[in-house]
Amino acid sequence: MADEVVVEISGARATIALNRPEKLNALNVALVAAFADAAEKVAGDPDVEIVVVRGRGRAFCAGLDLDMYAADGMSMAFYRRQEAGFRVLETMGKTVIAAIHGWCLGGGVQLAAACDVRVASTDATLGLPAVDEGLFPGMAPYRLPRLVGKGRANALILTGRPVGAQEAERIGLVDHVIDAADFDAQLAATVDAYAQAPREAAAASKRLMAASYEVPFEEALAESEALLEVCLRSPAAERARLARTRRARTR
C-alpha cells in the first residue's frame, strides 16, 4: 500500500486514512490510486464490517491538488481512478463512516458524500469551490441532491460557498457533529453505535437504500426477499430469536 493512504484493520473494523498532511490531504495522482487500492482491499476483506475514512493532520481532505492541476491539468485517468475508489465505498457491503475535521473541500466533500454516514468535527469547513477553477465537482452533482435536495445542492455547487459543521448538519450534508476538543473519543462512540447493527442487516439496509434511487419498487422488493432470507439465516437473527423465546418463557 502506498504511503499516501494508510489502512489499519483491527478485527471487524478498518480505517482508511489519507496521508498527505503537509498538503492537507489534497488529491493527486498517487493518492487517488492508493485510495482506490485501499478501498478495494477493505471491501474484499470478509472480516471487516465497518470502515472509517479520515484524514491525517489538520484536515480531512482539501480537494484537488491545485499545484498538480496548475502544472499538469487533470487527466481523465486521474478522474476515473478517483471516482472508481469513491464508488467502491458506496457499493461495498459494509458501513462506511467519514470522519471529517478541518478542511473538507471539493474532492473531500465528494469522498464524504460517497460514505454512508458523515461525522463532522465542530471545526470542520465543507465546500465545493470547483466553480472557481471553471470546473464542476466531479460526481457531487449526482450525489448531493440525494443528501441535501436539488436546491441546496445547486447553492453549494454553483456558488462554492463553504459551510461550517452546524450548517452542514442542518441541511443534511453531515449526520453528526461532535466536539473538536474530544473528537477521537466521540467518534469512537459514534462508530460503536453503528457497529451494533448486525452485518447482514446493515449490508441489506445499505443495498436497499441504494436501490431506492436506482430501480423500481417492484425490483427492489424482489431483491429484498433474497436479502431477508440471508438475514433470517444469520447468527444475529438466531440469537435475537432465542433470546426473545427465553424472555417469553420467564414471564
N, C-alpha and C positions, 0 to 999 in steps of 0.2 A: 504494500500500500504506500503510495507516495506521501511525502511529508506534509503536503498541502492539506490533507484530511487525515484525521486520527480516528480510528474505530476502536472502541472498547466494548467488550462483551462480558457480562457477568451473569451467568445463569440465563434467565428469561429476558434480561434487559440488555439493550445495546445503546451506545451513544455514538453518534457521528458528529465529530467536531471539525468545523472549518478552522484551518491552522495557518492563516497568514495575518497574525495580529498586527504586524508592522504596517500592513496595508488595510487594516480594518476589515480583513477577510474579503477584500474585493475579488471579484470573479475574473480569473484569467484562464488561459487555455489549460494549464496544468491543473488548476483547482477544479474546473468543471469535469475534467476527465477523471480525476481522482475521486470526486464526489460520486459520479455515476458508478464507478467501480465499487465504492464503499456501499452505496445503496443496493447494488446487485448482490454483494456479499451478504449483507444483513438480510435481505429478502430471501436468500437461499438457505439461511440457517434455520433448521426446523425447531431449534430450541428457543429461539428469540420470539417473544410475544409483544414486547413494547419497545419503541425506539424513540430516543430523544435526539433531536437535531439542534446543535447550538454552535456558537462561535467562540473562539478563544480570544482573550484580550478584552479590549474596550468596546467591542461591537459584535453584533450578530453577523451582519454582512452589509457592507457599504455599496453593494451592487456591482455593476460592471467596472472593471479596472480601466479607468479613463486614461491612464498613461499608456496602457496597451492599445486602447482604442485610438488614441491620437497618433500612435506610431504605426500601427498595423491595420486599423479598421477592425471590423468584426467579420470573421469568416462564417460561412454557412455551417462548416464543420463544428465550430465553437457553439453556435446557436443550437444545432441539433443535439450535440452531446449534452449541453445544459438541460434542454427540455427532456431528453431521454432520462437523465438522472432524476429530475423532478417527477416525471411520470411514474417511475418505479415506486416512489413514496406513496403515490395515490393508489397504486394497484396491488401493493404487497398486502398479504393477509395478516397484517399486524397494525396495531395502533401507533401512529406516528405523531409525536408532540414536538412542536417548535418552541424552543426556549429562547425568547427574544430579549436582548438587553442592548442598551446603547443604540447606535445607528442601525436601522433596518431599511435599506433603500433599494429601489429598483429590483435587481435580481434577488435581493434579500427578501423583499415582500413577495416576489414570485415564489421563492422557495418556501416561505412560511405558508402561503396560500395552498401549496400542494400537500401540506401536512393535514392531519385530521383535526388537530387541536393546536391552538396558538396561546401560549402563556407569555405575557409581556411583563417586564420589569417596569416599575414606575419611572425609570429614567429612559425608557425606550422612546425613540422617534422613528415613525414609519412614513415613507413617502415613495412616490413613483416619479422621479424627475426626468424620465426618458424624453419628454417633450422638449426639454431644454437642449437636448442634443439632436433634435429633429427626428426622433425615433418614437416607436411605440414600445411599451414594456412587455415584450415577449408575449406569453400566453396569459398575462394578467387580465387583458380584456375578456378572455374566455372564462377565467376562474373567478374573478372578483364579483361579477354580478350575482353569482351563487351565494356569496358570503354577505354582501352589503346591499344588494339590489342594483339595478341598472343606473339609476340616477346618481347614487353615491359613487358608484364605480366611475361614472363619467367625470364627476367632480374631482376625484382623486387622480385619475389618469390625465385628464385634459388640462388641469391647472398645475399638476405637480406639487400641490400644496402638502407639506408634511403635517402629520398629526401626532399628538402625544398619546401615551398609553391609555389614558382615561377616555379620550375621544374615540380612539380605536376600538375600545371595548363597547362604548355606547353605540357605535354604528355597526358592530358585528365583525369588525376586521380581526379582533382578537377575542378570546373566550374568557381569559382570566388575567387579572392584573395583580402582581404581587410586589411586595416591598423590595426596593433595590438593596436596602441595607441588610436584608435577610433572604436574598434571592435563592441561594442554593438550598437552604432548608425548606423554604416554602415551595420551591419547585419540586423537591423530593416528595413532599406531602401530596402535591397535586398529582404527580406521577403515580404514587401509591394508590390514590383514589381510582385512577383509570385502570391500574393493574388488577384491581379486584374483579373486573369483568372476566369471566372465563374466555379462553382464547377462541373457542368455536363460536360462542355467542358474539364476541367482539368482531371477529372476521366476517361473520354473516351479516351483522348490522352494517358494517362498513360497505360490504358489497351491495347491499340493497339500497343504502343511501346513495351510492354512486349510480346505481341503476335507475333511481328515481329521476335523474336528469337525462338518461340515455335511451331508455327503452319504454314501450307502452306498459301500462299497468298489468295487462294480462301476461306479458312475457316475464315481468318481474315476479308476479305471483307464482308462475310455474317454477321459476328459479328458486323462489323462497321455499317450495316444498322439499327440494333436494337439500337446501341448507338446513331446514328444520329437521330432516332425518339425521343429518350429521350431529346437530345439537342434541337430539334426543338420545343418541347413542354415546354421547360424550361422558367421560368420568364426572365432570362437574354436574351435569344434569342428574346422573345416577345418585351422586352424593346428596344433592338437594332433595331428590325424591325420597330417599331413605330417611333423611333427617326429618322430613315432614311426616313420614309414616310413623317414626318413633315418637314424635311430639303428639300425634293424634292418639297413640296408644296410651300415653300417660295422662290424658285428660280425665 
